[in-house]
Amino acid sequence: MLIYKDFYRLRERPFSKTPDPRFLYLSKGHREALARMQYVIEEREIALLTGEIGCGKTTISRALMDSMGDSCRFCFIVNPRLNTLEFLRTIARALLSTPPVEDKEGLLNQIADALFMFHNEGICPVVIIDEAQLIPDNEIFDEIRLLTNYQLDDRNLLSVILMGQPELRNMLSSPVFEPLKQRITMHYHLSPLGMDDILDYLDYRLEVAGGLGGLFSPDAVQRIYELSGGVPRRINLIATNAILEGYGRDSAMIDATIIDAIASELLL
């Protein structure tokens, strides 16, 4: 139960940490990222989406899955610290209605059969790899490249989206990854929110949660921008604690003094 729900007229938490696509505020950058990922899936290509920690990559991927609906079959890998067999088995498990086999050759055959089956059904399989900079084995990057060998004369049979922090771009700049890099048709870097976007972001999430915009004063938004650097996850952390502080003060508006009061507690 939200202790501040009635005070601020909210139905639910407006600044939750979970990547709920309902709360995805589409800034210009987020809208562009989502549109590009949709295009990559339609064309069955490989995409690279990077951004700082907490910029909204995972939330965009959830919105992407919702927007594509039944036209796609998604395999979402949240922890890519896998060996080659584990990686292929994870994909096979997402695509198959039967348990995957143990050996690599059998796994590849199962994946191939599934891809052709989905093609005949008009469904596009999509592999999304989150935190791809954590992939521990170069062989897995090679397996990702080889997945695009499953193709017809005019198109691939699946799409792959690599998501990660900026260092992923540095990793893939190594000559050893050149064969994979040449197959990545879409690169996009998700930047933090600007000052104007933060005000709209706060109001949007408040309204989705059942409240009203305008809870945060302009000077509070300025301080949130300075403390968060425009990173949505940091904004959520600051806003949540500010609302709790505001509730404790019986304050109908969150101003800069409230933001400053919690900043030291959050080590910002």
C-alpha positions in Angstrom: 0.0 0.0 0.0 1.3 3.5 -0.9 1.3 5.7 2.2 1.2 8.8 0.0 -1.4 7.5 -2.5 -4.4 9.4 -1.3 -2.4 12.5 -0.4 -1.2 12.8 -4.0 -4.2 11.1 -5.6 -2.3 8.2 -7.1 -3.5 4.7 -8.0 0.0 3.2 -8.2 3.7 4.0 -7.9 4.6 6.6 -10.6 8.3 6.0 -10.5 8.7 2.2 -10.0 12.0 0.6 -11.0 10.3 -2.1 -13.1 10.4 -1.6 -16.9 6.7 -1.2 -17.4 6.1 -0.1 -21.0 2.9 1.8 -19.9 5.3 4.3 -18.2 7.6 4.7 -21.2 7.9 8.4 -21.9 8.7 8.7 -25.5 11.2 11.5 -25.8 12.5 12.2 -29.3 15.4 9.9 -28.6 13.3 7.1 -27.2 10.7 7.4 -30.0 13.6 7.2 -32.6 15.1 4.1 -30.9 11.7 2.3 -30.8 11.0 3.2 -34.5 14.4 1.9 -35.5 14.0 -1.3 -33.6 10.6 -1.9 -35.2 12.2 -1.3 -38.6 15.0 -3.8 -37.9 12.5 -6.5 -37.0 10.4 -5.8 -40.1 13.5 -6.2 -42.2 14.8 -9.1 -40.1 18.2 -7.6 -39.5 20.7 -7.1 -36.6 20.6 -3.9 -34.5 22.9 -2.5 -31.8 21.2 -0.3 -29.2 23.5 1.3 -26.6 23.0 3.7 -23.8 24.2 4.6 -20.3 22.9 2.5 -17.3 19.3 3.4 -16.6 18.6 5.3 -19.9 15.6 3.1 -20.7 16.9 0.4 -23.1 15.1 -2.4 -21.3 11.9 -0.5 -21.1 12.1 0.2 -24.9 12.6 -3.5 -25.5 9.4 -4.2 -23.5 7.5 -1.6 -25.5 8.9 -3.1 -28.7 7.6 -6.5 -27.7 4.2 -5.1 -27.0 4.0 -3.1 -30.2 4.9 -6.1 -32.5 2.2 -8.3 -30.9 1.6 -11.8 -32.3 3.6 -11.1 -35.5 6.8 -12.0 -33.6 8.2 -14.7 -31.3 10.6 -13.2 -28.9 13.6 -14.7 -27.1 14.7 -12.2 -24.4 18.1 -13.0 -22.9 18.5 -11.0 -19.7 21.7 -12.6 -18.5 24.1 -13.2 -21.3 26.9 -14.7 -19.2 26.5 -18.1 -20.9 28.7 -20.5 -22.7 27.9 -21.4 -26.3 25.7 -24.4 -25.5 23.8 -22.5 -22.9 23.2 -19.6 -25.3 21.9 -21.9 -28.1 19.8 -23.8 -25.6 18.2 -20.6 -24.4 17.2 -19.6 -27.9 16.0 -23.1 -28.7 13.9 -23.2 -25.5 12.2 -19.9 -26.5 11.4 -21.1 -30.0 10.5 -24.7 -29.4 7.4 -26.4 -27.9 9.6 -29.4 -27.0 12.7 -29.5 -24.7 16.0 -28.7 -26.5 18.5 -31.4 -27.1 21.9 -31.5 -25.4 24.4 -31.4 -28.3 25.3 -28.4 -30.4 24.5 -29.9 -33.8 21.1 -31.1 -32.6 20.4 -27.6 -31.1 21.3 -25.9 -34.4 19.0 -28.3 -36.3 16.2 -27.6 -33.9 16.6 -23.9 -34.2 16.7 -24.1 -38.0 13.5 -26.2 -38.1 11.8 -23.7 -35.8 12.9 -20.7 -37.9 11.5 -22.3 -41.1 8.3 -23.2 -39.3 7.8 -19.6 -38.0 8.5 -18.3 -41.5 5.8 -20.5 -43.0 3.4 -19.2 -40.3 4.3 -15.6 -41.1 6.0 -15.0 -37.7 9.4 -13.3 -37.2 11.6 -14.8 -34.4 13.5 -12.0 -32.6 16.4 -12.6 -30.2 17.0 -9.7 -27.8 20.2 -9.8 -25.8 20.3 -7.4 -22.9 23.6 -6.3 -21.2 25.4 -7.7 -24.2 28.7 -6.2 -23.0 28.7 -9.0 -20.4 28.9 -11.8 -23.0 32.0 -13.7 -21.8 33.0 -15.6 -24.8 33.8 -14.3 -28.3 32.4 -17.6 -29.7 29.0 -16.4 -28.7 29.3 -13.3 -30.8 30.2 -15.6 -33.6 27.1 -17.7 -33.0 25.1 -14.5 -33.1 26.6 -13.8 -36.5 26.0 -17.3 -37.7 22.3 -17.1 -36.8 21.9 -14.7 -39.7 23.0 -17.4 -42.0 19.5 -18.8 -41.6 17.9 -17.1 -44.6 16.0 -17.3 -47.8 17.1 -15.6 -51.0 15.5 -12.3 -50.1 15.6 -12.1 -46.3 16.9 -13.5 -43.0 14.7 -15.8 -41.0 15.1 -13.9 -37.7 16.1 -10.6 -36.2 18.7 -10.0 -33.5 18.9 -6.9 -31.2 22.0 -6.4 -29.1 21.5 -4.0 -26.2 24.2 -2.8 -23.9 26.2 0.0 -22.3 28.5 2.2 -24.3 31.5 -0.1 -23.9 29.7 -2.6 -26.1 30.5 -0.3 -29.0 34.2 -0.3 -28.1 34.1 -4.1 -27.8 32.7 -4.5 -31.3 35.2 -2.1 -32.8 37.9 -4.8 -32.3 39.0 -6.4 -35.6 38.0 -9.8 -34.3 34.3 -8.8 -34.4 34.5 -7.3 -37.9 32.4 -10.1 -39.5 29.6 -9.5 -37.0 29.9 -5.7 -37.2 29.4 -5.8 -41.0 26.1 -7.5 -40.5 24.8 -4.9 -38.0 22.5 -2.7 -40.1 21.3 -0.3 -37.4 23.3 1.4 -34.7 21.6 3.7 -32.2 22.8 5.3 -29.0 20.2 6.4 -26.5 21.1 9.6 -24.8 19.9 10.9 -21.4 16.9 13.2 -21.2 17.2 16.9 -21.6 15.9 19.5 -19.2 12.6 20.1 -21.0 12.0 16.3 -21.3 12.4 15.8 -17.6 9.4 18.0 -16.8 7.3 16.2 -19.3 8.7 12.8 -18.1 7.7 13.5 -14.5 4.2 14.7 -15.5 3.6 11.8 -17.9 4.4 9.2 -15.3 2.3 10.9 -12.6 -0.6 10.9 -15.0 -0.2 7.3 -16.0 -0.2 6.5 -12.2 -3.6 8.3 -11.9 -2.3 11.6 -10.6 -1.9 15.1 -12.0 1.0 16.8 -13.6 2.6 19.9 -12.1 3.6 18.2 -8.8 7.2 19.2 -9.3 8.1 22.9 -9.4 10.4 24.3 -12.1 13.2 24.7 -9.6 12.8 21.1 -8.4 13.0 19.9 -12.1 16.2 21.9 -12.5 17.7 20.2 -9.4 16.6 16.8 -10.6 18.3 17.4 -13.9 21.5 18.5 -12.2 21.5 15.5 -9.9 20.4 12.8 -12.4 22.2 13.9 -15.5 18.9 13.1 -17.3 19.1 9.4 -16.7 15.6 8.0 -16.2 16.5 5.5 -13.5 18.2 8.2 -11.4 15.2 10.5 -12.0 12.9 7.7 -10.7 15.0 7.3 -7.6 15.0 11.0 -6.8 11.3 11.5 -7.6 10.3 8.6 -5.4 12.2 9.8 -2.4 11.1 13.4 -3.0 7.4 12.3 -2.9 8.0 10.5 0.3 9.7 13.6 1.7 6.9 15.8 0.5 4.3 13.6 2.0 6.2 13.8 5.3 6.1 17.6 5.1 2.4 17.7 4.0 3.7 19.5 1.0 1.3 19.7 -2.0 4.2 20.6 -4.3 7.7 19.2 -4.6 10.2 22.1 -4.7 14.0 22.4 -4.8 14.3 22.5 -1.0 12.8 19.0 -0.9 15.1 17.7 -3.6 18.1 19.2 -1.8 16.9 17.6 1.5 17.0 14.1 0.0 20.1 14.5 -2.2 22.6 13.8 0.5 20.7 10.7 1.6 20.9 9.4 -1.9 24.6 10.2 -2.2 23.9 12.4 -5.2 
